[in-house]
Amino acid sequence: AQAQAPQAPSMVPANADRPVEVELVAAARAVVPGETTWVAVRLNPNPGWHTYWRYAGDVGSSFSAAWDLPSGWSAAAFIWPVPHRIPSPPLASYGYEREHLLIAPIEVAESARVGSTARIAARVTWVVCREECVSDDVDLSIARPVAASGAIDSAMMHPIVAERRRAPSSQGDWDVRAAVDSSDVIILARPPSAATGAALPLESRAGATHLMDFFVDSAAVIDHAARVRARWAGSLIELRVQRSQYANGAPPRVSGVIVFGNPDSVGVGNHRALEVSAPVEASVAEARIALGASAEESGGIAMGALLTAALFGLLGGTLLNLMPCVLPVLSIKLFGLATMANQSGGAA
């Protein structure tokens, strides 16, 4: 029945009404029952246009696909390469101004019959924007033989592997916490070892904040157009981003991608990106405690906060004791002490 169904094209070119070329591609020339095959949607926007990451930011909408696969097959979530921040002051979005691949691992059913041909199809939907935005969707499909052993399409495997390198790695053993104050969202992260920290770009560890970035993946958390302020304290990383004006209290978690180095160079050398999902602690101090911060990593900031609090406490106490309503009480206390002069030393 699949073989007799009308076949959708594998690629639709860009035109005046569709400023992006879209194609369904695969890393294999043949698929094997019970194994995973890599399939990707290639999007190539026209110059000046851009598509969007899994969370678009202030403007736009993310790409999506509704798969039509043979019985028993399944598709996992797309692997998204690190996006760019696309400014449109006072707003900003997250997306891609370059040709890119959105990769999906597809599990081939154990029951797939060797010698048959399988059709992999999807209805894909996207938004592409310049000053104006265009929303579109098309049906795409490819056919692959089912074989006892796989056959790689090297022409497509190389770009798929390269794009996978541009995707962030999982959080793994990194310990990450977040906190929210009156103005900022604060993300604190500790690498699993000193060696991991040393593997990050030297410029980031030296404090070049433009080489550390954060892309949140949910709304009403941060101001997407705001500059990320980052620093290293020992082996602890701290990123601060201005809160969203639409934030309603503190979220239970903050999740997204931390980028170390240039987003264009992620996957090359020691420029990398990390998926994070951090519980939000009651305060920055509690977040540091949860991470086991040392005196070097938190002492300076903690001591500064303590001295500020002590100074305001002293000023507040002084003002309280100089208020007109308090002075008569102090005089009454002094008279009471004075009357004790006529009593025994023990009573006094």
C-alpha positions in Angstrom: 0.0 0.0 0.0 2.8 2.4 0.8 4.6 1.6 -2.5 1.4 2.4 -4.4 0.6 5.7 -2.5 1.5 9.0 -4.2 5.1 9.9 -3.4 5.9 13.3 -1.9 9.1 14.8 -3.2 12.3 14.6 -1.1 13.1 18.3 -1.7 11.2 21.5 -2.4 13.3 24.5 -3.8 13.1 28.0 -2.6 11.0 30.4 -4.6 9.4 33.9 -4.4 6.8 32.7 -2.0 9.0 30.2 -0.1 12.3 31.8 0.9 13.9 28.6 2.1 14.9 25.3 0.5 13.7 22.2 2.4 14.9 18.6 1.9 14.6 15.3 3.6 17.9 13.3 3.6 19.3 10.2 5.2 22.7 9.0 6.2 22.1 5.5 4.8 21.5 4.1 1.4 19.9 1.0 3.0 18.4 0.3 6.5 18.7 -2.7 8.7 15.8 -4.2 10.8 16.2 -3.4 14.5 18.9 -0.7 14.0 18.9 3.1 14.2 19.1 5.2 11.0 19.8 8.9 10.9 17.4 11.1 8.9 17.6 14.9 8.7 15.6 17.8 7.4 17.9 20.3 5.6 16.8 23.9 5.6 18.6 26.5 3.6 17.1 30.0 4.0 17.7 32.6 1.3 20.2 35.4 2.2 18.8 37.8 4.8 16.2 35.2 6.0 16.4 33.0 9.1 14.6 30.0 10.6 14.2 29.3 14.3 15.6 27.1 17.1 13.5 24.7 19.2 12.5 27.8 21.2 12.2 30.9 19.0 12.5 33.6 21.6 10.6 36.8 21.3 9.5 36.4 17.7 8.9 33.5 15.3 8.0 29.9 15.7 9.9 26.6 15.8 10.2 24.0 13.1 8.1 20.8 13.6 7.6 17.5 11.7 4.7 15.0 11.8 6.3 11.7 10.8 4.6 9.1 8.6 6.6 5.9 9.1 6.1 2.2 8.5 4.4 0.2 11.2 6.7 -0.4 14.2 9.1 2.3 13.3 9.6 5.3 15.6 11.3 8.7 15.4 13.1 10.3 18.4 13.3 14.1 19.1 15.3 16.2 16.7 18.9 17.1 17.5 19.2 20.9 17.3 22.5 22.6 16.6 23.5 25.6 18.7 21.5 28.7 17.5 22.4 32.3 17.1 20.9 35.3 18.9 19.1 37.3 16.2 18.6 40.9 17.5 15.6 43.0 16.6 15.8 45.7 19.3 14.3 45.7 21.8 13.6 42.0 21.1 15.7 39.1 20.1 15.1 35.6 18.7 17.1 32.3 18.6 17.6 30.8 15.1 19.7 30.1 12.1 20.8 32.3 9.2 22.8 29.5 7.6 22.0 26.2 5.9 21.5 23.6 8.7 20.3 20.1 9.4 17.8 19.0 12.0 18.6 15.4 12.7 16.3 12.7 13.9 17.3 9.2 14.9 14.7 6.7 13.6 14.4 3.2 14.9 13.7 0.6 12.2 11.3 -2.1 13.3 12.6 -5.6 13.9 9.8 -6.8 11.7 10.9 -4.9 8.7 11.2 -7.4 5.9 14.6 -7.7 4.2 14.2 -7.1 0.4 11.3 -4.6 0.9 11.4 -0.9 0.4 10.5 1.5 3.2 9.0 4.9 2.8 10.0 7.6 5.3 7.8 10.6 5.1 6.9 13.7 7.1 4.8 16.8 6.9 7.2 19.6 8.0 6.2 23.0 9.1 8.3 26.1 9.6 8.5 29.9 9.9 11.1 31.9 8.1 11.6 35.6 8.7 13.4 38.7 7.5 11.5 41.9 8.3 8.3 40.0 7.5 7.6 36.3 8.3 6.4 33.5 6.0 4.9 30.3 7.5 4.7 27.2 5.3 4.5 23.4 5.3 5.2 20.6 2.8 5.1 16.8 2.6 8.5 15.2 2.0 9.4 11.6 1.6 12.4 9.3 0.8 12.5 5.6 0.1 15.2 3.2 1.3 15.6 -0.6 0.8 15.6 -2.8 3.8 18.8 -5.0 3.8 20.6 -7.5 6.0 23.5 -5.1 6.3 23.6 -1.3 6.1 25.0 0.9 3.4 26.3 4.4 4.2 25.7 7.4 1.9 29.0 9.2 2.6 27.8 12.3 0.7 25.1 12.8 3.4 26.9 11.1 6.4 29.6 13.7 6.5 27.4 16.8 6.8 25.1 15.0 9.3 28.1 14.1 11.5 29.4 17.7 11.2 26.0 19.0 12.3 25.8 16.6 15.2 29.1 18.1 16.5 27.4 21.5 16.5 24.8 20.2 18.9 25.2 20.7 22.7 26.4 17.8 24.8 24.3 16.5 27.6 24.7 17.9 31.1 26.2 14.6 32.4 28.2 15.1 35.6 28.1 18.8 35.5 26.4 20.2 38.7 24.1 23.2 37.8 21.9 25.3 40.0 20.0 28.5 39.4 18.5 31.4 41.5 16.5 34.5 40.8 16.9 37.9 42.4 15.0 41.1 41.9 16.7 41.8 38.6 18.6 38.7 37.3 18.4 35.1 36.6 21.7 33.5 37.9 23.0 30.2 36.7 25.9 28.5 38.6 27.7 25.5 37.1 30.5 23.4 38.2 32.4 21.1 35.8 32.8 17.4 36.9 36.5 17.9 37.2 39.3 20.4 36.9 40.3 18.7 33.6 36.8 19.4 32.1 37.1 23.1 33.1 40.5 23.4 31.6 39.2 22.0 28.3 36.9 25.0 27.9 38.1 28.0 25.8 40.9 30.0 27.6 39.1 33.2 26.7 36.0 32.2 28.6 38.1 31.2 31.6 39.9 34.5 31.5 36.6 36.3 31.8 35.8 37.3 28.2 32.0 37.3 28.7 31.3 37.7 25.0 32.6 34.1 24.7 30.1 32.7 27.1 26.4 32.7 26.2 23.1 31.2 27.3 20.0 30.3 25.3 16.9 29.6 27.5 14.3 27.3 26.1 11.1 28.7 27.7 9.3 32.0 27.8 9.0 34.6 30.6 12.3 33.7 32.2 15.0 36.0 30.8 15.2 39.1 28.6 16.3 37.4 25.3 18.0 40.6 24.1 20.0 41.2 27.3 23.7 40.7 27.5 24.9 37.6 29.4 27.4 38.6 32.1 29.7 35.7 33.0 32.7 35.0 35.2 34.8 32.2 36.6 35.4 31.9 40.4 37.8 29.0 40.9 36.1 26.1 39.1 32.6 27.6 39.4 31.0 29.4 36.5 28.4 32.1 37.1 26.2 33.6 34.4 23.7 36.4 35.0 21.0 37.5 32.6 18.4 40.2 33.1 15.0 38.8 34.1 12.1 39.0 31.6 9.6 41.8 32.2 6.9 39.1 31.9 8.3 36.9 34.7 5.8 36.0 37.3 7.8 34.8 40.3 10.6 32.3 40.1 10.3 29.3 37.8 10.9 25.8 39.4 13.7 25.2 36.9 15.8 27.0 34.3 16.8 25.0 31.3 18.6 25.8 28.0 22.1 25.8 26.5 25.3 27.3 27.8 27.8 28.1 25.0 31.6 28.3 25.8 33.2 30.0 22.9 31.9 31.2 19.5 28.6 29.6 18.5 29.9 29.3 15.0 32.9 27.2 16.3 31.0 24.8 18.6 32.3 21.3 17.9 35.7 22.6 16.7 38.6 22.6 19.1 37.5 23.3 22.7 34.5 25.5 21.8 31.5 23.6 23.1 27.9 23.8 24.3 26.1 22.2 27.2 22.5 21.3 27.7 21.5 22.3 31.3 18.4 21.9 33.4 18.9 23.5 36.8 16.6 23.6 39.9 16.0 27.1 41.2 17.2 27.6 44.7 15.7 30.1 47.2 18.7 32.4 46.9 22.1 32.7 45.2 23.8 31.8 48.5 21.8 28.6 48.8 22.7 27.8 45.1 26.4 28.2 46.0 26.0 26.0 49.1 24.3 23.3 47.0 27.3 23.4 44.7 29.7 23.1 47.7 31.3 26.5 46.8 34.6 27.2 48.4 35.6 30.5 50.2 37.4 31.6 47.0 34.3 30.9 44.9 31.8 32.6 47.1 33.6 34.3 50.0 34.1 37.7 48.3 30.6 38.0 47.1 29.2 36.6 50.4 31.4 38.8 52.6 30.3 41.9 50.5 26.7 41.0 51.0 27.3 40.4 54.8 29.1 43.8 55.2 26.3 45.6 53.3 23.7 44.0 55.5 25.6 44.8 58.7 26.0 48.5 57.6 22.3 48.8 56.9 21.5 47.1 60.2 23.7 49.5 62.1 22.1 52.5 60.4 18.6 51.2 60.9 19.3 50.5 64.6 20.7 54.0 65.1 17.7 55.7 63.4 15.3 53.6 65.4 16.9 54.7 68.7 16.9 58.4 67.7 13.2 58.5 66.8 11.1 60.8 69.1 8.9 57.9 70.1 11.9 55.9 71.4 13.7 58.6 73.3 11.1 58.8 76.2 11.4 55.0 76.6 15.2 55.3 77.0 14.8 58.0 79.6 12.4 55.8 81.6 14.9 53.0 81.5 17.7 55.4 82.7 15.5 56.5 85.6 14.8 52.9 86.5 18.5 52.2 86.6 19.1 55.3 88.7 16.6 54.1 91.4 18.5 50.9 91.7 21.3 52.9 93.4 19.3 52.8 96.6 19.0 48.9 96.4 21.5 46.2 97.2 24.2 45.4 94.7 22.7 42.0 94.1 19.3 43.5 93.1 21.0 46.1 90.9 
